[in-house]
């Protein structure tokens, strides 16, 4: 007979950004199956660990102590599903264990806002007087499907503690890197941009082949005087479209050009896996984040955006910039200043 799955959730209410790496270390020291759940959240499979660390309450205390040794105050929830463990960790003060089969009863009094609802869904449930997960779990399922579709059924299953999704095992982050040495000194931004575009094509091909995107691109130019000129771009959303990435990098290079001729260029990408999402037929139309990022990249390439070298966030150039534009002697149009 297969053992009942038991999951633990580590939740760091403070210092989530700085503590993600430490939380991962704590989880990996106790279980080989670990998943990142977002800022300040880590899940781990504790099934069958009783023989190593004791009962589940003791496992929770060990996890909390291990986090404290690394300077983190972590709350631990243990249950049979991801949603139950997460809510137990967020609602509890230290260690909370929800017994097998007790998820629905434990979650009944929890506020429905713990499901991370969209603003529209939260407003709709509030109009219906749905305040707790128990209220949502008790709604007639057919009527809920008629009004909210498949999303309503998904939320109701979560409210009942039903979340059978397997953990997505954490993997050490990899870095995709490509370099080029043209054999001569590159002295113009146009030629440098062409070299970067070639590197982008190769990296984006690797990303797409593996079903990945990248949330940060770093470039390094080795100059003729042996110094290194570096920079990075973080797109608004992870992407793997070569044209959009190349436009962002070219705009970043134009905003911070190298101080001299370039002998070699290296481009690195930090890959991430973007979970596929299917929009509900009842959802309001929203622009695609990737298409929006690609549009911003094209605007940056045309000189209408000023990308931040550190964060990759564009700033629209204001009236003072527009006032400085003058007509180009070659094309007669108003072009950005050199």
C-alpha positions as CSV (number, residue, x, y, z in Angstrom):
1,X,0.0,0.0,0.0
2,X,1.4,3.4,-1.0
3,X,2.2,5.8,1.7
4,X,0.0,8.8,2.0
5,X,1.7,11.9,0.7
6,X,2.7,14.5,3.3
7,X,4.1,17.9,2.4
8,X,5.7,20.6,4.5
9,X,5.6,24.3,3.7
10,X,8.3,26.7,4.9
11,X,7.0,30.3,5.1
12,X,9.3,33.2,5.9
13,X,7.0,36.2,6.7
14,X,9.9,38.6,6.9
15,X,13.0,38.9,4.7
16,X,11.5,36.8,2.0
17,X,13.7,38.2,-0.7
18,X,16.9,37.7,1.1
19,X,15.9,34.4,2.6
20,X,15.0,32.4,-0.5
21,X,18.4,30.8,-0.7
22,X,18.5,29.9,3.0
23,X,15.0,28.4,2.9
24,X,16.0,26.2,0.0
25,X,19.1,25.1,1.9
26,X,17.0,24.2,4.9
27,X,14.5,22.2,2.8
28,X,17.2,20.4,0.8
29,X,19.0,19.3,4.0
30,X,15.8,17.4,5.0
31,X,14.3,16.1,1.8
32,X,15.4,15.4,-1.8
33,X,12.1,16.6,-3.2
34,X,11.8,20.4,-2.9
35,X,9.9,23.0,-4.8
36,X,10.2,26.8,-4.8
37,X,6.7,28.3,-4.1
38,X,7.5,31.9,-4.6
39,X,9.1,34.6,-2.4
40,X,9.4,33.3,1.1
41,X,7.8,29.9,0.3
42,X,9.3,26.5,-0.1
43,X,7.6,23.1,-0.2
44,X,9.2,19.8,0.6
45,X,8.0,16.2,0.6
46,X,8.3,14.8,4.2
47,X,6.7,11.4,3.4
48,X,8.6,8.6,5.1
49,X,10.9,10.9,7.1
50,X,9.6,9.7,10.5
51,X,12.4,7.2,10.8
52,X,15.1,9.9,10.3
53,X,13.7,12.9,12.2
54,X,10.8,11.7,14.3
55,X,7.1,12.5,14.0
56,X,5.8,15.3,11.9
57,X,5.7,17.8,14.8
58,X,9.4,17.1,15.4
59,X,10.1,17.5,11.7
60,X,8.4,20.9,11.8
61,X,10.4,22.0,14.8
62,X,13.7,20.8,13.2
63,X,12.9,22.8,10.1
64,X,12.1,25.9,12.1
65,X,15.3,25.6,14.2
66,X,17.4,25.1,11.0
67,X,15.9,28.3,9.5
68,X,16.6,30.1,12.8
69,X,20.2,29.0,12.7
70,X,20.4,30.9,9.4
71,X,18.8,34.0,10.8
72,X,15.3,33.4,9.4
73,X,12.1,33.3,11.3
74,X,10.1,30.5,9.5
75,X,6.7,29.2,10.1
76,X,6.0,25.5,9.1
77,X,2.8,23.9,8.0
78,X,2.5,20.1,7.3
79,X,-0.5,18.6,5.6
80,X,-1.5,16.2,2.8
81,X,-1.8,18.9,0.1
82,X,0.2,21.9,-1.0
83,X,-2.6,24.4,-0.3
84,X,-3.3,23.0,3.1
85,X,0.4,23.1,4.1
86,X,0.7,26.7,2.8
87,X,-2.3,28.0,4.7
88,X,-1.2,26.2,7.8
89,X,2.2,27.8,7.6
90,X,0.8,31.3,7.0
91,X,-1.9,31.1,9.7
92,X,0.2,29.4,12.4
93,X,2.7,30.9,14.7
94,X,5.4,28.3,14.5
95,X,4.6,24.7,13.6
96,X,1.2,23.5,12.5
97,X,0.4,19.9,11.6
98,X,-2.9,19.1,9.9
99,X,-3.7,15.5,10.2
100,X,-4.7,13.3,7.2
101,X,-8.3,13.8,6.2
102,X,-8.6,16.9,8.4
103,X,-7.8,19.5,5.7
104,X,-11.4,20.6,4.9
105,X,-12.2,21.1,8.6
106,X,-9.0,23.0,9.3
107,X,-9.4,25.3,6.2
108,X,-13.1,26.0,6.8
109,X,-12.4,29.1,9.1
110,X,-9.6,30.5,7.0
111,X,-10.3,33.7,5.0
112,X,-11.0,33.2,1.3
113,X,-8.3,35.8,0.5
114,X,-5.6,33.2,1.3
115,X,-6.4,31.7,-2.1
116,X,-4.6,34.7,-3.8
117,X,-7.6,35.7,-5.8
118,X,-7.7,38.2,-8.6
119,X,-9.3,41.5,-7.7
120,X,-12.3,40.7,-9.9
121,X,-12.8,37.2,-8.3
122,X,-12.4,38.6,-4.8
123,X,-15.0,41.3,-5.5
124,X,-17.5,38.8,-6.9
125,X,-17.1,36.4,-4.0
126,X,-17.5,39.3,-1.6
127,X,-20.8,40.3,-3.2
128,X,-22.0,36.8,-2.7
129,X,-21.1,36.9,1.0
130,X,-18.3,34.3,0.7
131,X,-15.9,35.2,3.4
132,X,-14.2,31.9,4.4
133,X,-13.0,28.8,2.6
134,X,-15.7,26.9,4.3
135,X,-18.3,29.2,2.7
136,X,-16.8,28.5,-0.7
137,X,-16.5,24.8,-0.1
138,X,-20.2,24.5,0.8
139,X,-21.5,26.1,-2.4
140,X,-23.4,23.8,-4.7
141,X,-20.9,22.6,-7.3
142,X,-23.1,22.7,-10.4
143,X,-24.3,26.3,-9.6
144,X,-20.8,27.4,-9.0
145,X,-19.7,26.0,-12.4
146,X,-22.5,27.8,-14.1
147,X,-21.4,31.1,-12.7
148,X,-17.6,30.8,-12.6
149,X,-16.8,28.0,-14.9
150,X,-13.7,25.8,-14.4
151,X,-12.0,28.5,-12.3
152,X,-14.8,28.3,-9.8
153,X,-14.4,24.5,-9.5
154,X,-10.6,24.8,-9.1
155,X,-11.0,27.3,-6.2
156,X,-13.6,25.2,-4.6
157,X,-11.3,22.1,-4.6
158,X,-8.6,24.2,-3.1
159,X,-11.0,25.5,-0.4
160,X,-11.6,21.8,0.5
161,X,-7.9,21.1,0.7
162,X,-7.8,19.1,-2.6
163,X,-4.6,19.9,-4.4
164,X,-3.1,16.7,-5.9
165,X,-0.5,18.4,-8.1
166,X,2.9,16.8,-7.7
167,X,5.9,18.9,-6.5
168,X,8.0,20.4,-9.3
169,X,11.5,19.4,-8.1
170,X,13.9,22.3,-7.7
171,X,16.9,22.3,-9.9
172,X,20.0,24.4,-9.6
173,X,19.8,27.4,-11.9
174,X,21.8,27.1,-15.1
175,X,23.3,29.8,-17.2
176,X,23.3,29.8,-21.0
177,X,26.3,31.6,-22.4
178,X,27.6,32.4,-25.9
179,X,30.7,34.3,-26.9
180,X,32.1,35.7,-30.2
181,X,35.6,37.0,-31.1
182,X,35.3,38.6,-34.6
183,X,39.1,38.8,-35.0
184,X,39.2,42.5,-35.4
185,X,38.3,45.5,-33.2
186,X,34.6,46.5,-33.4
187,X,34.4,50.3,-33.3
188,X,30.8,51.1,-34.2
189,X,27.6,50.4,-32.2
190,X,25.9,49.1,-35.4
191,X,28.4,46.3,-35.9
192,X,28.4,45.6,-32.1
193,X,24.7,45.3,-32.2
194,X,24.9,42.8,-35.1
195,X,27.3,40.6,-33.0
196,X,25.0,40.7,-30.0
197,X,22.0,39.8,-32.2
198,X,23.9,36.7,-33.4
199,X,24.5,35.7,-29.8
200,X,20.9,36.3,-29.0
201,X,19.8,34.0,-31.8
202,X,21.9,31.2,-30.5
203,X,20.9,31.6,-26.9
204,X,17.1,31.9,-27.7
205,X,17.3,28.8,-29.8
206,X,18.6,26.9,-26.8
207,X,15.9,28.4,-24.6
208,X,13.1,27.5,-27.0
209,X,14.4,24.0,-27.6
210,X,14.2,23.3,-23.8
211,X,10.9,25.1,-23.3
212,X,12.5,27.9,-21.3
213,X,12.6,31.7,-21.2
214,X,15.1,34.0,-19.6
215,X,14.4,36.7,-17.0
216,X,17.8,38.4,-17.2
217,X,20.4,38.9,-19.9
218,X,24.0,40.0,-19.1
219,X,26.5,41.2,-21.6
220,X,30.3,41.7,-21.3
221,X,32.5,43.4,-23.9
222,X,36.3,42.9,-23.7
223,X,37.8,46.1,-24.9
224,X,41.1,46.5,-26.9
225,X,42.8,47.8,-23.8
226,X,41.9,44.6,-21.9
227,X,39.3,46.2,-19.7
228,X,35.7,44.8,-19.5
229,X,32.5,46.7,-20.1
230,X,29.5,45.0,-18.6
231,X,25.8,45.5,-18.3
232,X,22.5,43.6,-17.9
233,X,18.9,43.8,-18.9
234,X,15.9,42.3,-17.1
235,X,12.8,42.1,-19.3
236,X,9.4,43.0,-17.8
237,X,8.5,39.3,-18.3
238,X,10.7,36.3,-19.1
239,X,11.1,35.9,-22.8
240,X,12.9,33.9,-25.5
241,X,11.9,35.9,-28.7
242,X,15.2,36.8,-30.4
243,X,14.0,40.1,-32.0
244,X,12.6,41.5,-28.7
245,X,15.7,40.5,-26.7
246,X,18.1,41.9,-29.3
247,X,16.2,45.2,-29.4
248,X,16.4,45.5,-25.6
249,X,20.2,44.7,-25.6
250,X,20.9,47.1,-28.4
251,X,19.0,49.9,-26.6
252,X,21.0,49.1,-23.4
253,X,24.3,49.2,-25.3
254,X,23.3,52.5,-26.9
255,X,22.5,54.0,-23.5
256,X,25.9,52.8,-22.1
257,X,28.2,52.4,-25.0
258,X,31.7,50.9,-24.6
259,X,34.6,53.4,-24.0
260,X,36.7,52.0,-26.9
261,X,37.0,49.3,-29.6
262,X,35.6,45.8,-28.7
263,X,37.6,42.6,-29.2
264,X,35.1,40.1,-27.9
265,X,31.5,39.9,-26.7
266,X,29.9,37.4,-24.2
267,X,26.2,37.1,-23.6
268,X,24.7,35.2,-20.7
269,X,21.0,34.4,-20.0
270,X,19.4,33.2,-16.8
271,X,16.8,30.6,-17.8
272,X,13.4,30.2,-16.0
273,X,10.5,27.9,-16.8
274,X,7.3,29.8,-17.4
275,X,4.2,27.8,-16.4
276,X,1.7,27.6,-19.3
277,X,-1.6,29.2,-18.5
278,X,-5.0,28.9,-20.3
279,X,-7.2,31.9,-20.0
280,X,-10.8,31.3,-18.9
281,X,-13.6,32.1,-21.4
282,X,-15.1,34.3,-18.7
283,X,-12.0,36.4,-18.1
284,X,-11.7,39.9,-19.3
285,X,-9.3,40.5,-22.2
286,X,-5.8,41.4,-21.2
287,X,-2.8,42.1,-23.4
288,X,-0.2,39.3,-23.6
289,X,2.7,40.1,-21.3
290,X,5.2,38.8,-23.9
291,X,3.6,40.9,-26.7
292,X,3.7,43.9,-24.4
293,X,7.4,43.3,-23.7
294,X,8.2,42.9,-27.4
295,X,6.4,46.2,-28.1
296,X,8.4,48.0,-25.4
297,X,11.6,46.5,-26.9
298,X,10.7,47.8,-30.3
299,X,10.0,51.3,-28.8
300,X,13.4,51.1,-27.1
301,X,15.1,50.3,-30.4
302,X,13.4,53.3,-32.0
303,X,14.7,55.6,-29.2
304,X,11.4,56.2,-27.5
305,X,12.4,54.4,-24.3
306,X,15.5,54.8,-22.1
307,X,16.2,51.3,-20.6
308,X,17.7,51.0,-17.1
309,X,21.0,49.1,-17.3
310,X,20.4,47.5,-13.9
311,X,16.7,46.6,-14.0
312,X,15.8,46.7,-17.7
313,X,12.9,49.0,-17.0
314,X,12.2,51.6,-19.7
315,X,11.5,55.3,-19.0
316,X,9.6,57.2,-21.7
317,X,11.6,60.2,-22.7
318,X,9.8,63.4,-21.8
319,X,9.0,66.7,-23.4
320,X,12.6,68.0,-22.8
321,X,13.9,65.2,-25.0
322,X,11.3,65.8,-27.7
323,X,12.2,69.4,-27.7
324,X,15.8,68.7,-28.4
325,X,15.0,66.7,-31.5
326,X,16.0,68.4,-34.8
327,X,15.4,67.5,-38.4
328,X,17.9,65.1,-39.9
329,X,19.7,66.5,-42.8
330,X,19.7,63.1,-44.5
331,X,16.0,62.0,-44.2
332,X,14.3,65.2,-43.2
333,X,12.6,63.6,-40.3
334,X,12.8,64.4,-36.6
335,X,15.4,61.9,-35.2
336,X,16.6,61.2,-31.7
337,X,19.7,63.2,-30.7
338,X,23.0,61.4,-31.0
